[in-house]
Amino acid sequence: MDRGQILELVAHYLVIVVIVTVVLGVVRAAVGDIGFWVELVVVVVIVALYRPVVKAVDMEPSAWKRE
């Protein structure tokens, strides 16, 4: 893996962190305290859905593409 691929992946991981932070903030503002386990489920769902969504919109990093 070269430096360009690593930087590309870092950008996607930062986007995931931002999305998780925003979604949890919105959920907490709308519902209030939802507890650790529910927040963990929300995080797992976001992380699980991120890769297929990014692939569907054809913005996946080169490291995710099969050659």
N, CA, C and O atoms as a Tripos MOL2 file, in Angstrom:
@<TRIPOS>MOLECULE
protein
  268   267    67     0     0
PROTEIN
NO_CHARGES

@<TRIPOS>ATOM
      1 N           0.8500   -1.1690    0.0000 N.3       1 MET1
      2 CA          0.0000    0.0000    0.0000 C.3       1 MET1
      3 C           0.8960    1.2320    0.0000 C.2       1 MET1
      4 O           1.7910    1.3640    0.8350 O.2       1 MET1
      5 N           0.6500    2.1080   -0.9220 N.am      2 ASP2
      6 CA          1.4790    3.3090   -1.0020 C.3       2 ASP2
      7 C           0.8680    4.4600   -0.1930 C.2       2 ASP2
      8 O          -0.2390    4.3610    0.3350 O.2       2 ASP2
      9 N           1.6160    5.5310   -0.1190 N.am      3 ARG3
     10 CA          1.2050    6.6720    0.6980 C.3       3 ARG3
     11 C          -0.1140    7.2770    0.2160 C.2       3 ARG3
     12 O          -0.9340    7.6930    1.0340 O.2       3 ARG3
     13 N          -0.3250    7.3300   -1.0920 N.am      4 GLY4
     14 CA         -1.5630    7.8830   -1.6380 C.3       4 GLY4
     15 C          -2.7850    7.1040   -1.2020 C.2       4 GLY4
     16 O          -3.8170    7.6910   -0.8790 O.2       4 GLY4
     17 N          -2.6750    5.7750   -1.1920 N.am      5 GLN5
     18 CA         -3.7990    4.9460   -0.7520 C.3       5 GLN5
     19 C          -4.0880    5.1550    0.7280 C.2       5 GLN5
     20 O          -5.2470    5.2090    1.1410 O.2       5 GLN5
     21 N          -3.0340    5.2740    1.5180 N.am      6 ILE6
     22 CA         -3.2240    5.4800    2.9560 C.3       6 ILE6
     23 C          -3.9150    6.8210    3.2190 C.2       6 ILE6
     24 O          -4.8340    6.8990    4.0340 O.2       6 ILE6
     25 N          -3.4740    7.8650    2.5340 N.am      7 LEU7
     26 CA         -4.1070    9.1720    2.7080 C.3       7 LEU7
     27 C          -5.5660    9.1460    2.2610 C.2       7 LEU7
     28 O          -6.4240    9.7930    2.8600 O.2       7 LEU7
     29 N          -5.8290    8.3890    1.2010 N.am      8 GLU8
     30 CA         -7.2020    8.2450    0.7150 C.3       8 GLU8
     31 C          -8.0770    7.5570    1.7630 C.2       8 GLU8
     32 O          -9.2200    7.9560    1.9850 O.2       8 GLU8
     33 N          -7.5370    6.5300    2.4000 N.am      9 LEU9
     34 CA         -8.2840    5.8180    3.4420 C.3       9 LEU9
     35 C          -8.4870    6.6960    4.6770 C.2       9 LEU9
     36 O          -9.5630    6.6900    5.2740 O.2       9 LEU9
     37 N          -7.4620    7.4440    5.0560 N.am     10 VAL10
     38 CA         -7.5690    8.3310    6.2160 C.3      10 VAL10
     39 C          -8.7030    9.3300    6.0220 C.2      10 VAL10
     40 O          -9.4550    9.6170    6.9540 O.2      10 VAL10
     41 N          -8.8220    9.8520    4.8180 N.am     11 ALA11
     42 CA         -9.9040   10.7930    4.5300 C.3      11 ALA11
     43 C         -11.2680   10.1410    4.7460 C.2      11 ALA11
     44 O         -12.1670   10.7600    5.3150 O.2      11 ALA11
     45 N         -11.4260    8.9020    4.2980 N.am     12 HIS12
     46 CA        -12.7070    8.2110    4.4760 C.3      12 HIS12
     47 C         -12.9760    7.9200    5.9530 C.2      12 HIS12
     48 O         -14.1120    8.0430    6.4110 O.2      12 HIS12
     49 N         -11.9410    7.5360    6.6990 N.am     13 TYR13
     50 CA        -12.1410    7.2750    8.1180 C.3      13 TYR13
     51 C         -12.5000    8.5500    8.8700 C.2      13 TYR13
     52 O         -13.2940    8.5080    9.8100 O.2      13 TYR13
     53 N         -11.9350    9.6690    8.4760 N.am     14 LEU14
     54 CA        -12.3140   10.9480    9.0900 C.3      14 LEU14
     55 C         -13.7630   11.3030    8.7760 C.2      14 LEU14
     56 O         -14.4720   11.8380    9.6290 O.2      14 LEU14
     57 N         -14.2010   11.0080    7.5600 N.am     15 VAL15
     58 CA        -15.6000   11.2520    7.1870 C.3      15 VAL15
     59 C         -16.5220   10.3910    8.0410 C.2      15 VAL15
     60 O         -17.5700   10.8590    8.4870 O.2      15 VAL15
     61 N         -16.1420    9.1380    8.2720 N.am     16 ILE16
     62 CA        -16.9590    8.2620    9.1190 C.3      16 ILE16
     63 C         -17.0700    8.8400   10.5270 C.2      16 ILE16
     64 O         -18.1550    8.8540   11.1080 O.2      16 ILE16
     65 N         -15.9600    9.3160   11.0760 N.am     17 VAL17
     66 CA        -15.9830    9.8990   12.4250 C.3      17 VAL17
     67 C         -16.8980   11.1180   12.4650 C.2      17 VAL17
     68 O         -17.6610   11.2840   13.4160 O.2      17 VAL17
     69 N         -16.8320   11.9640   11.4530 N.am     18 VAL18
     70 CA        -17.6870   13.1510   11.3990 C.3      18 VAL18
     71 C         -19.1580   12.7430   11.2950 C.2      18 VAL18
     72 O         -20.0060   13.2980   11.9940 O.2      18 VAL18
     73 N         -19.4610   11.7810   10.4290 N.am     19 ILE19
     74 CA        -20.8500   11.3280   10.2720 C.3      19 ILE19
     75 C         -21.3790   10.7620   11.5810 C.2      19 ILE19
     76 O         -22.4970   11.0840   11.9830 O.2      19 ILE19
     77 N         -20.5930    9.9220   12.2550 N.am     20 VAL20
     78 CA        -21.0240    9.3380   13.5330 C.3      20 VAL20
     79 C         -21.2690   10.4400   14.5560 C.2      20 VAL20
     80 O         -22.2710   10.4100   15.2710 O.2      20 VAL20
     81 N         -20.3710   11.4040   14.6310 N.am     21 THR21
     82 CA        -20.5220   12.4940   15.5950 C.3      21 THR21
     83 C         -21.7800   13.3060   15.3250 C.2      21 THR21
     84 O         -22.5240   13.6290   16.2510 O.2      21 THR21
     85 N         -22.0180   13.6330   14.0720 N.am     22 VAL22
     86 CA        -23.1950   14.4230   13.7170 C.3      22 VAL22
     87 C         -24.4780   13.6450   13.9870 C.2      22 VAL22
     88 O         -25.4180   14.1800   14.5750 O.2      22 VAL22
     89 N         -24.5220   12.3990   13.5660 N.am     23 VAL23
     90 CA        -25.7410   11.5960   13.7630 C.3      23 VAL23
     91 C         -26.0290   11.4170   15.2460 C.2      23 VAL23
     92 O         -27.1740   11.5670   15.6720 O.2      23 VAL23
     93 N         -25.0140   11.1000   16.0400 N.am     24 LEU24
     94 CA        -25.2500   10.9500   17.4770 C.3      24 LEU24
     95 C         -25.6840   12.2730   18.1070 C.2      24 LEU24
     96 O         -26.5200   12.2760   19.0110 O.2      24 LEU24
     97 N         -25.1370   13.3790   17.6510 N.am     25 GLY25
     98 CA        -25.5650   14.6810   18.1610 C.3      25 GLY25
     99 C         -27.0130   14.9770   17.8370 C.2      25 GLY25
    100 O         -27.7540   15.4860   18.6780 O.2      25 GLY25
    101 N         -27.4140   14.6580   16.6210 N.am     26 VAL26
    102 CA        -28.8070   14.8770   16.2120 C.3      26 VAL26
    103 C         -29.7430   13.9670   17.0060 C.2      26 VAL26
    104 O         -30.7980   14.4070   17.4650 O.2      26 VAL26
    105 N         -29.3650   12.7150   17.1660 N.am     27 VAL27
    106 CA        -30.2100   11.7770   17.9190 C.3      27 VAL27
    107 C         -30.3300   12.2310   19.3690 C.2      27 VAL27
    108 O         -31.4230   12.2250   19.9350 O.2      27 VAL27
    109 N         -29.2080   12.6240   19.9710 N.am     28 ARG28
    110 CA        -29.2620   13.1010   21.3620 C.3      28 ARG28
    111 C         -30.1140   14.3590   21.4940 C.2      28 ARG28
    112 O         -30.8270   14.5160   22.4850 O.2      28 ARG28
    113 N         -30.0510   15.2500   20.5190 N.am     29 ALA29
    114 CA        -30.8530   16.4750   20.5750 C.3      29 ALA29
    115 C         -32.3340   16.1720   20.3950 C.2      29 ALA29
    116 O         -33.1820   16.8150   21.0140 O.2      29 ALA29
    117 N         -32.6460   15.1970   19.5500 N.am     30 ALA30
    118 CA        -34.0430   14.8750   19.2740 C.3      30 ALA30
    119 C         -34.6750   14.0040   20.3630 C.2      30 ALA30
    120 O         -35.8370   14.1960   20.7190 O.2      30 ALA30
    121 N         -33.9180   13.0640   20.8810 N.am     31 VAL31
    122 CA        -34.4840   12.0710   21.7960 C.3      31 VAL31
    123 C         -34.0150   12.2630   23.2270 C.2      31 VAL31
    124 O         -34.7400   11.9300   24.1650 O.2      31 VAL31
    125 N         -32.8270   12.7890   23.4060 N.am     32 GLY32
    126 CA        -32.2430   12.8830   24.7360 C.3      32 GLY32
    127 C         -31.2280   11.7710   24.9140 C.2      32 GLY32
    128 O         -30.7410   11.2010   23.9380 O.2      32 GLY32
    129 N         -30.9140   11.4670   26.1580 N.am     33 ASP33
    130 CA        -29.9340   10.4220   26.4380 C.3      33 ASP33
    131 C         -30.5050    9.0680   26.0460 C.2      33 ASP33
    132 O         -31.5580    8.6650   26.5390 O.2      33 ASP33
    133 N         -29.8080    8.3710   25.1610 N.am     34 ILE34
    134 CA        -30.3210    7.0810   24.6740 C.3      34 ILE34
    135 C         -29.5530    5.8970   25.2280 C.2      34 ILE34
    136 O         -29.9390    4.7520   24.9950 O.2      34 ILE34
    137 N         -28.4900    6.1440   25.9480 N.am     35 GLY35
    138 CA        -27.7350    5.0730   26.5700 C.3      35 GLY35
    139 C         -26.6110    4.5630   25.6760 C.2      35 GLY35
    140 O         -26.6310    4.7060   24.4530 O.2      35 GLY35
    141 N         -25.6370    3.9670   26.3400 N.am     36 PHE36
    142 CA        -24.4390    3.5000   25.6530 C.3      36 PHE36
    143 C         -24.7330    2.4590   24.5860 C.2      36 PHE36
    144 O         -24.2180    2.5580   23.4720 O.2      36 PHE36
    145 N         -25.5460    1.4690   24.9040 N.am     37 TRP37
    146 CA        -25.7600    0.3450   23.9970 C.3      37 TRP37
    147 C         -26.4930    0.7710   22.7300 C.2      37 TRP37
    148 O         -26.1960    0.2760   21.6430 O.2      37 TRP37
    149 N         -27.4360    1.6730   22.8630 N.am     38 VAL38
    150 CA        -28.1390    2.1800   21.6810 C.3      38 VAL38
    151 C         -27.1900    3.0120   20.8270 C.2      38 VAL38
    152 O         -27.2100    2.9180   19.6000 O.2      38 VAL38
    153 N         -26.3620    3.8240   21.4720 N.am     39 GLU39
    154 CA        -25.3690    4.5910   20.7210 C.3      39 GLU39
    155 C         -24.4000    3.6660   19.9950 C.2      39 GLU39
    156 O         -24.0250    3.9310   18.8530 O.2      39 GLU39
    157 N         -23.9970    2.5920   20.6470 N.am     40 LEU40
    158 CA        -23.1080    1.6260   20.0120 C.3      40 LEU40
    159 C         -23.7600    0.9960   18.7880 C.2      40 LEU40
    160 O         -23.1050    0.8030   17.7640 O.2      40 LEU40
    161 N         -25.0330    0.6780   18.8880 N.am     41 VAL41
    162 CA        -25.7590    0.1170   17.7400 C.3      41 VAL41
    163 C         -25.8100    1.1330   16.5990 C.2      41 VAL41
    164 O         -25.6240    0.7700   15.4380 O.2      41 VAL41
    165 N         -26.0600    2.3920   16.9210 N.am     42 VAL42
    166 CA        -26.0880    3.4370   15.8970 C.3      42 VAL42
    167 C         -24.7330    3.5320   15.1990 C.2      42 VAL42
    168 O         -24.6720    3.6240   13.9730 O.2      42 VAL42
    169 N         -23.6600    3.5110   15.9630 N.am     43 VAL43
    170 CA        -22.3150    3.5840   15.3900 C.3      43 VAL43
    171 C         -22.0390    2.3890   14.4890 C.2      43 VAL43
    172 O         -21.5180    2.5540   13.3870 O.2      43 VAL43
    173 N         -22.3810    1.1930   14.9450 N.am     44 VAL44
    174 CA        -22.1420   -0.0220   14.1470 C.3      44 VAL44
    175 C         -22.9380    0.0270   12.8450 C.2      44 VAL44
    176 O         -22.4210   -0.3590   11.7970 O.2      44 VAL44
    177 N         -24.1730    0.4890   12.8930 N.am     45 VAL45
    178 CA        -24.9960    0.5800   11.6810 C.3      45 VAL45
    179 C         -24.3960    1.5860   10.7030 C.2      45 VAL45
    180 O         -24.3170    1.3150    9.5050 O.2      45 VAL45
    181 N         -23.9780    2.7370   11.2010 N.am     46 ILE46
    182 CA        -23.3770    3.7410   10.3160 C.3      46 ILE46
    183 C         -22.1190    3.1950    9.6630 C.2      46 ILE46
    184 O         -21.9330    3.3370    8.4540 O.2      46 ILE46
    185 N         -21.2590    2.5760   10.4500 N.am     47 VAL47
    186 CA        -20.0080    2.0400    9.9080 C.3      47 VAL47
    187 C         -20.2810    0.9220    8.9080 C.2      47 VAL47
    188 O         -19.6010    0.8230    7.8860 O.2      47 VAL47
    189 N         -21.2650    0.0850    9.1940 N.am     48 ALA48
    190 CA        -21.5890   -1.0140    8.2800 C.3      48 ALA48
    191 C         -22.1720   -0.5090    6.9640 C.2      48 ALA48
    192 O         -21.9290   -1.1020    5.9120 O.2      48 ALA48
    193 N         -22.9340    0.5730    7.0110 N.am     49 LEU49
    194 CA        -23.5650    1.0960    5.7970 C.3      49 LEU49
    195 C         -22.6550    2.0170    4.9920 C.2      49 LEU49
    196 O         -22.9130    2.2570    3.8120 O.2      49 LEU49
    197 N         -21.6020    2.5340    5.6060 N.am     50 TYR50
    198 CA        -20.7580    3.5170    4.9220 C.3      50 TYR50
    199 C         -20.1240    2.9520    3.6490 C.2      50 TYR50
    200 O         -20.2290    3.5580    2.5830 O.2      50 TYR50
    201 N         -19.4770    1.8130    3.7550 N.am     51 ARG51
    202 CA        -18.7610    1.2640    2.5970 C.3      51 ARG51
    203 C         -19.6810    0.9580    1.4210 C.2      51 ARG51
    204 O         -19.3630    1.3560    0.3010 O.2      51 ARG51
    205 N         -20.8140    0.2670    1.6200 N.am     52 PRO52
    206 CA        -21.6970    0.0190    0.4700 C.3      52 PRO52
    207 C         -22.2440    1.3100   -0.1550 C.2      52 PRO52
    208 O         -22.4060    1.3910   -1.3730 O.2      52 PRO52
    209 N         -22.5250    2.3060    0.6720 N.am     53 VAL53
    210 CA        -23.0370    3.5680    0.1380 C.3      53 VAL53
    211 C         -21.9600    4.2690   -0.6850 C.2      53 VAL53
    212 O         -22.2390    4.7880   -1.7660 O.2      53 VAL53
    213 N         -20.7410    4.2860   -0.1790 N.am     54 VAL54
    214 CA        -19.6470    4.9250   -0.9070 C.3      54 VAL54
    215 C         -19.3690    4.1880   -2.2180 C.2      54 VAL54
    216 O         -19.0850    4.8140   -3.2390 O.2      54 VAL54
    217 N         -19.4520    2.8690   -2.1850 N.am     55 LYS55
    218 CA        -19.2750    2.0950   -3.4250 C.3      55 LYS55
    219 C         -20.4060    2.3720   -4.4100 C.2      55 LYS55
    220 O         -20.1730    2.4540   -5.6160 O.2      55 LYS55
    221 N         -21.6190    2.5140   -3.9060 N.am     56 ALA56
    222 CA        -22.7730    2.7450   -4.7790 C.3      56 ALA56
    223 C         -22.6830    4.0880   -5.4990 C.2      56 ALA56
    224 O         -23.1220    4.2110   -6.6430 O.2      56 ALA56
    225 N         -22.1180    5.0870   -4.8370 N.am     57 VAL57
    226 CA        -21.9760    6.3940   -5.4770 C.3      57 VAL57
    227 C         -20.6280    6.5280   -6.1810 C.2      57 VAL57
    228 O         -20.2650    7.6090   -6.6450 O.2      57 VAL57
    229 N         -19.8940    5.4240   -6.2550 N.am     58 ASP58
    230 CA        -18.6250    5.3250   -6.9940 C.3      58 ASP58
    231 C         -17.5810    6.3230   -6.4950 C.2      58 ASP58
    232 O         -16.9240    7.0020   -7.2840 O.2      58 ASP58
    233 N         -17.4400    6.3960   -5.1640 N.am     59 MET59
    234 CA        -16.4190    7.2580   -4.5670 C.3      59 MET59
    235 C         -15.4930    6.4560   -3.6630 C.2      59 MET59
    236 O         -14.8580    7.0180   -2.7710 O.2      59 MET59
    237 N         -15.4120    5.1640   -3.8840 N.am     60 GLU60
    238 CA        -14.5980    4.3130   -3.0300 C.3      60 GLU60
    239 C         -13.1110    4.5600   -3.2790 C.2      60 GLU60
    240 O         -12.7050    4.8650   -4.4010 O.2      60 GLU60
    241 N         -12.3000    4.4270   -2.2220 N.am     61 PRO61
    242 CA        -10.8630    4.5780   -2.4010 C.3      61 PRO61
    243 C         -10.2880    3.4030   -3.1950 C.2      61 PRO61
    244 O         -10.8770    2.3230   -3.2430 O.2      61 PRO61
    245 N          -9.1670    3.6250   -3.7960 N.am     62 SER62
    246 CA         -8.5710    2.5800   -4.6360 C.3      62 SER62
    247 C          -8.2050    1.3340   -3.8320 C.2      62 SER62
    248 O          -8.1640    0.2380   -4.3900 O.2      62 SER62
    249 N          -7.9430    1.4780   -2.5520 N.am     63 ALA63
    250 CA         -7.5950    0.3190   -1.7250 C.3      63 ALA63
    251 C          -8.7750   -0.6410   -1.5570 C.2      63 ALA63
    252 O          -8.5640   -1.8220   -1.2810 O.2      63 ALA63
    253 N         -10.0110   -0.1610   -1.7170 N.am     64 TRP64
    254 CA        -11.1850   -1.0190   -1.5990 C.3      64 TRP64
    255 C         -11.5260   -1.7380   -2.8890 C.2      64 TRP64
    256 O         -12.3120   -2.6860   -2.8830 O.2      64 TRP64
    257 N         -10.9510   -1.3040   -3.9820 N.am     65 LYS65
    258 CA        -11.2840   -1.9060   -5.2780 C.3      65 LYS65
    259 C         -10.5070   -3.1980   -5.4650 C.2      65 LYS65
    260 O          -9.3170   -3.2800   -5.1590 O.2      65 LYS65
    261 N         -11.1950   -4.1910   -5.9680 N.am     66 ARG66
    262 CA        -10.5410   -5.4700   -6.2470 C.3      66 ARG66
    263 C          -9.9110   -5.4120   -7.6200 C.2      66 ARG66
    264 O         -10.5040   -4.9220   -8.5810 O.2      66 ARG66
    265 N          -8.7190   -5.9130   -7.6900 N.am     67 GLU67
    266 CA         -8.0320   -5.8900   -8.9780 C.3      67 GLU67
    267 C          -7.9160   -7.2790   -9.5420 C.2      67 GLU67
    268 O          -7.3640   -7.4600  -10.6270 O.2      67 GLU67
@<TRIPOS>BOND
     1     1     2 1
     2     2     3 1
     3     3     4 2
     4     3     5 am
     5     5     6 1
     6     6     7 1
     7     7     8 2
     8     7     9 am
     9     9    10 1
    10    10    11 1
    11    11    12 2
    12    11    13 am
    13    13    14 1
    14    14    15 1
    15    15    16 2
    16    15    17 am
    17    17    18 1
    18    18    19 1
    19    19    20 2
    20    19    21 am
    21    21    22 1
    22    22    23 1
    23    23    24 2
    24    23    25 am
    25    25    26 1
    26    26    27 1
    27    27    28 2
    28    27    29 am
    29    29    30 1
    30    30    31 1
    31    31    32 2
    32    31    33 am
    33    33    34 1
    34    34    35 1
    35    35    36 2
    36    35    37 am
    37    37    38 1
    38    38    39 1
    39    39    40 2
    40    39    41 am
    41    41    42 1
    42    42    43 1
    43    43    44 2
    44    43    45 am
    45    45    46 1
    46    46    47 1
    47    47    48 2
    48    47    49 am
    49    49    50 1
    50    50    51 1
    51    51    52 2
    52    51    53 am
    53    53    54 1
    54    54    55 1
    55    55    56 2
    56    55    57 am
    57    57    58 1
    58    58    59 1
    59    59    60 2
    60    59    61 am
    61    61    62 1
    62    62    63 1
    63    63    64 2
    64    63    65 am
    65    65    66 1
    66    66    67 1
    67    67    68 2
    68    67    69 am
    69    69    70 1
    70    70    71 1
    71    71    72 2
    72    71    73 am
    73    73    74 1
    74    74    75 1
    75    75    76 2
    76    75    77 am
    77    77    78 1
    78    78    79 1
    79    79    80 2
    80    79    81 am
    81    81    82 1
    82    82    83 1
    83    83    84 2
    84    83    85 am
    85    85    86 1
    86    86    87 1
    87    87    88 2
    88    87    89 am
    89    89    90 1
    90    90    91 1
    91    91    92 2
    92    91    93 am
    93    93    94 1
    94    94    95 1
    95    95    96 2
    96    95    97 am
    97    97    98 1
    98    98    99 1
    99    99   100 2
   100    99   101 am
   101   101   102 1
   102   102   103 1
   103   103   104 2
   104   103   105 am
   105   105   106 1
   106   106   107 1
   107   107   108 2
   108   107   109 am
   109   109   110 1
   110   110   111 1
   111   111   112 2
   112   111   113 am
   113   113   114 1
   114   114   115 1
   115   115   116 2
   116   115   117 am
   117   117   118 1
   118   118   119 1
   119   119   120 2
   120   119   121 am
   121   121   122 1
   122   122   123 1
   123   123   124 2
   124   123   125 am
   125   125   126 1
   126   126   127 1
   127   127   128 2
   128   127   129 am
   129   129   130 1
   130   130   131 1
   131   131   132 2
   132   131   133 am
   133   133   134 1
   134   134   135 1
   135   135   136 2
   136   135   137 am
   137   137   138 1
   138   138   139 1
   139   139   140 2
   140   139   141 am
   141   141   142 1
   142   142   143 1
   143   143   144 2
   144   143   145 am
   145   145   146 1
   146   146   147 1
   147   147   148 2
   148   147   149 am
   149   149   150 1
   150   150   151 1
   151   151   152 2
   152   151   153 am
   153   153   154 1
   154   154   155 1
   155   155   156 2
   156   155   157 am
   157   157   158 1
   158   158   159 1
   159   159   160 2
   160   159   161 am
   161   161   162 1
   162   162   163 1
   163   163   164 2
   164   163   165 am
   165   165   166 1
   166   166   167 1
   167   167   168 2
   168   167   169 am
   169   169   170 1
   170   170   171 1
   171   171   172 2
   172   171   173 am
   173   173   174 1
   174   174   175 1
   175   175   176 2
   176   175   177 am
   177   177   178 1
   178   178   179 1
   179   179   180 2
   180   179   181 am
   181   181   182 1
   182   182   183 1
   183   183   184 2
   184   183   185 am
   185   185   186 1
   186   186   187 1
   187   187   188 2
   188   187   189 am
   189   189   190 1
   190   190   191 1
   191   191   192 2
   192   191   193 am
   193   193   194 1
   194   194   195 1
   195   195   196 2
   196   195   197 am
   197   197   198 1
   198   198   199 1
   199   199   200 2
   200   199   201 am
   201   201   202 1
   202   202   203 1
   203   203   204 2
   204   203   205 am
   205   205   206 1
   206   206   207 1
   207   207   208 2
   208   207   209 am
   209   209   210 1
   210   210   211 1
   211   211   212 2
   212   211   213 am
   213   213   214 1
   214   214   215 1
   215   215   216 2
   216   215   217 am
   217   217   218 1
   218   218   219 1
   219   219   220 2
   220   219   221 am
   221   221   222 1
   222   222   223 1
   223   223   224 2
   224   223   225 am
   225   225   226 1
   226   226   227 1
   227   227   228 2
   228   227   229 am
   229   229   230 1
   230   230   231 1
   231   231   232 2
   232   231   233 am
   233   233   234 1
   234   234   235 1
   235   235   236 2
   236   235   237 am
   237   237   238 1
   238   238   239 1
   239   239   240 2
   240   239   241 am
   241   241   242 1
   242   242   243 1
   243   243   244 2
   244   243   245 am
   245   245   246 1
   246   246   247 1
   247   247   248 2
   248   247   249 am
   249   249   250 1
   250   250   251 1
   251   251   252 2
   252   251   253 am
   253   253   254 1
   254   254   255 1
   255   255   256 2
   256   255   257 am
   257   257   258 1
   258   258   259 1
   259   259   260 2
   260   259   261 am
   261   261   262 1
   262   262   263 1
   263   263   264 2
   264   263   265 am
   265   265   266 1
   266   266   267 1
   267   267   268 2
@<TRIPOS>SUBSTRUCTURE
     1 MET1         2 RESIDUE 1 A MET
     2 ASP2         6 RESIDUE 1 A ASP
     3 ARG3        10 RESIDUE 1 A ARG
     4 GLY4        14 RESIDUE 1 A GLY
     5 GLN5        18 RESIDUE 1 A GLN
     6 ILE6        22 RESIDUE 1 A ILE
     7 LEU7        26 RESIDUE 1 A LEU
     8 GLU8        30 RESIDUE 1 A GLU
     9 LEU9        34 RESIDUE 1 A LEU
    10 VAL10       38 RESIDUE 1 A VAL
    11 ALA11       42 RESIDUE 1 A ALA
    12 HIS12       46 RESIDUE 1 A HIS
    13 TYR13       50 RESIDUE 1 A TYR
    14 LEU14       54 RESIDUE 1 A LEU
    15 VAL15       58 RESIDUE 1 A VAL
    16 ILE16       62 RESIDUE 1 A ILE
    17 VAL17       66 RESIDUE 1 A VAL
    18 VAL18       70 RESIDUE 1 A VAL
    19 ILE19       74 RESIDUE 1 A ILE
    20 VAL20       78 RESIDUE 1 A VAL
    21 THR21       82 RESIDUE 1 A THR
    22 VAL22       86 RESIDUE 1 A VAL
    23 VAL23       90 RESIDUE 1 A VAL
    24 LEU24       94 RESIDUE 1 A LEU
    25 GLY25       98 RESIDUE 1 A GLY
    26 VAL26      102 RESIDUE 1 A VAL
    27 VAL27      106 RESIDUE 1 A VAL
    28 ARG28      110 RESIDUE 1 A ARG
    29 ALA29      114 RESIDUE 1 A ALA
    30 ALA30      118 RESIDUE 1 A ALA
    31 VAL31      122 RESIDUE 1 A VAL
    32 GLY32      126 RESIDUE 1 A GLY
    33 ASP33      130 RESIDUE 1 A ASP
    34 ILE34      134 RESIDUE 1 A ILE
    35 GLY35      138 RESIDUE 1 A GLY
    36 PHE36      142 RESIDUE 1 A PHE
    37 TRP37      146 RESIDUE 1 A TRP
    38 VAL38      150 RESIDUE 1 A VAL
    39 GLU39      154 RESIDUE 1 A GLU
    40 LEU40      158 RESIDUE 1 A LEU
    41 VAL41      162 RESIDUE 1 A VAL
    42 VAL42      166 RESIDUE 1 A VAL
    43 VAL43      170 RESIDUE 1 A VAL
    44 VAL44      174 RESIDUE 1 A VAL
    45 VAL45      178 RESIDUE 1 A VAL
    46 ILE46      182 RESIDUE 1 A ILE
    47 VAL47      186 RESIDUE 1 A VAL
    48 ALA48      190 RESIDUE 1 A ALA
    49 LEU49      194 RESIDUE 1 A LEU
    50 TYR50      198 RESIDUE 1 A TYR
    51 ARG51      202 RESIDUE 1 A ARG
    52 PRO52      206 RESIDUE 1 A PRO
    53 VAL53      210 RESIDUE 1 A VAL
    54 VAL54      214 RESIDUE 1 A VAL
    55 LYS55      218 RESIDUE 1 A LYS
    56 ALA56      222 RESIDUE 1 A ALA
    57 VAL57      226 RESIDUE 1 A VAL
    58 ASP58      230 RESIDUE 1 A ASP
    59 MET59      234 RESIDUE 1 A MET
    60 GLU60      238 RESIDUE 1 A GLU
    61 PRO61      242 RESIDUE 1 A PRO
    62 SER62      246 RESIDUE 1 A SER
    63 ALA63      250 RESIDUE 1 A ALA
    64 TRP64      254 RESIDUE 1 A TRP
    65 LYS65      258 RESIDUE 1 A LYS
    66 ARG66      262 RESIDUE 1 A ARG
    67 GLU67      266 RESIDUE 1 A GLU
